[in-house]
Amino acid sequence: MNRSSSGRTRLIDAAKAQIPVLNQAAARRVAQVEQALHDLHTIIRQSRSATAGDRIPDRLVNVADPDGRPIKKGKLGHPVQFGYKVQIVEAENGFVTDYSVSTGNPPDAAALGPALDRHRAQFGRDPAIVATDRGYDSAANQRDCQRRGIKTVAIPKRGKKSTARRAQEREPAFRRAQRWRAGGEGTISRLKRKYGLRRSRYRGYDAVATGIGLGIFTHNVRRWAQRQTV
């Protein structure tokens, strides 16, 4: 053990000894100091490795939330953001029936199949309509939706489109589904503005995912209450 580590250990032990009755609040503060010191030493170690030209997998990039990862969104002024990627599944009448929280920035297309599996497990059948943005487009997803017997698959194709594909995306059912999906952006905006999905006050993947779930639950309860008054 080097002198720095020994001094840090003595400092923490001394702080603990000053607490005659280790209540929850005091224990939490001690844990926060321990975590902050651990993160500080991790950053110092990473900086030395980066200076030496070493590659650092799963590096600590966010002291406020070590589980948060950089996400390249390409937005003007904010090309890289830090946090988690959330997928929302909305059904009729504005209820959110499923959500998933991912670390990093996994491709949207890979999330569609698991979301459909969870829908079937929850409702006992596949949905009649699937409407997404073009980020979910892939040949595998198109085949999977057809295999499941989904009546309307409104997933815009990326890249160059054939004449038949352009005609398919102009069909009334496809356009209705896409208009409905566009309305879902309002639900996402409301979840961000009112229910804490824009910025989490929690730390760590499990806590953040729980907070997102509570926000969605509150949204659904309010949505249900609004429908009772109609």
N, C-alpha and C positions, 0 to 999 in steps of 0.2 A: 504494500500500500504506500503510495507516495505521500508527501507532506500535505498536498492539497486535499487529497481524499481523507486523510486522517483529520485534518482541521475541520473539514465539512462534517465528518461524523461526530466529532466532539461538539460542534455547534448545534447540531440537531439533538444530540443527547442532552445537552444543557437546556435547550428549549423545552424538551419533554419533562425534565426534572423540575422545571419551574411551575408546572401545572399540577397542583395538589390533587385536584379532582378532574380527571381527563374527560370532560363532557364532550358532546358531539361537535359543538362549534369549535372548541379548542383543537380537537383531533383533526377536524377538517382543515384548519389553518396550518397545522403542522404538515399534513399531507400535501397541501398546496405548495409549501416551501420546499418540501422534498422533491416534488415533481418539477418545480421551477429550476432547482439546482441540477436535477437530472437532465432536463431539456437544455440547460445552458452548456453543460459538459458535452452533450451530444452535438450541439451546434459547433462548439470549438473543435471537436474531433472531425466533424464533417468538413469544416473549413480547412483544416490541415490536409485532409485527404484530397479535397478539390484543388488546393494549391499544388499538391504533388502530382496532379493530373489523373487521379484515380476516379473511376466511375463509382457512383454511390447509389445503389438500388434502394428503393423505398426510403429515400432520405426524409428527414424531418424538414418540412417546408413551412409549417404554421405552428408557432408556439401556442397560440390560443386554442388550437385543436390539432393535436398530432396526427389524428386519423384523416384529417382533411387533405385532399390532394389537389394539385394544379389542374385546372380544366381550361383548355383552349377553346374559347367561344368565338373568337374573331370579331368581337364587338369593338366598335370604334371607341378608343379611349380606355377600354378594358379588355385587351386581347386575351389575357389570362386571368381567371378567377380561381379562388380557392374554396373548396368545400366538397359537396356531394352532388351526385346526379339523381334526380327524383323523377320517376315515371308515374303519371296519374292515369287511371282508367275511369272514365266517366260513362255512366249509363243514362237511360232516359230520366227526364225530370231533374237533371242536375246533380244526382247522387254520385259520389265517388265510391266505386265498388272495389277498387284495388289500388295499391301503390307499391312501389319498390324503391329502395334507396341503395345506390351503388357508390363505391369509392372510385375515384378516378373518372375517366370519361369513356366508358365502354360504348361500342356502337349501338345506336337505337335498334337496328335490325335484329340484333341478337336478343332483345328483350321481348319481342312480340310473341314468340312461341310459348315461353314460360307464362306470360300474362294470359294467354288463351287457355293454357292448362289450368291455371288457378281459377279462371272464370268457369270452366267446366266443372271443377271440383266444388265450387261454391253454389252454382245454379243447376248443376246436373245436365247441362247441355252447352253447346257452343253458341256464341251470339249469332243473330241473324245478319248483323251488319258490323263490319270492321272499317273504321275510317281513321286514318293516320296522316301525318305529313310524309313527305317523300323520303325522310331520313329512315323510315322503316321499310323501304322498298328493297327487296332482294328476290331473286328467282326462287330461293328456298321458301321464303315467306308466302309468295304467291301460290306455290304448289301446296304448301301446308294448309292455307285457307281453302283451297279447292278440295283438298282431301277431307277436310272437316265438314264440307258441305255448307259453308257460309254463303248465304244468298247474295249479299252485296259486299264486294271487296273493293273499297275505295282507298287504295294506296297509290298515289301518283308515282309514275315511273320516273326514275332519275335518268339523265342523259338523253340521248337521241331516241325519239319515239317513232315507231312505224305508223303507217296510215291507219292500220287496224287499231293500234293502241290509242291513237288520238281520238278515233271515233268512240272507243270504249269509254274514255274519260269525258266525253261529251254527252254520254247517255244520262237521262234524267235521274235515275237512281244514284249514279255515281256523283252527280253534281249536288243532289240533295244531301247525300251523306257528307260531302265535303263542306257544304254550308253549315251543317250541324256541327262538324268538327271545329270549324272556325269559331263557332259560338262557345266552344269549350275553352278557348283562350281567355274568355271572361272569367271562367271558373278558376283557372290558374292564377289570373291576376288577383282575384278576390282572396284566394288562399294565401297569396303573398302579402297582400295589404292588411288583411284582418286576422289571419290565423297563423302567423309566424313562419311561413315558409320562405320568406325572402332572406331572413338572417336568423339563424338559430342562436339562442343564448346558452345552449348546452355544449358540453365538451365530450368528444368521443363518439364513435359510430353508433353504439347502442343507445346512448342518451339522445343523440340527434334523431335517430330513426324513431324512437319513442315519442319525441316531441312532435315530429311530423305526423305521426299517427294520431296523436291527441288533437292536433289542429284539424286534420281531416274529419275526425269523429265529431268535433264541435261544428264544423261546417255542415255535416250531414244531419245532425240533430236540429240545427237551425233551419235547414232546408225542409225537413220533415214538419217542423212547427209551422212554417210558412204555408205549407200545403194544407194543414188542418184548418186554417182560417179562410181558405178559398171557398 
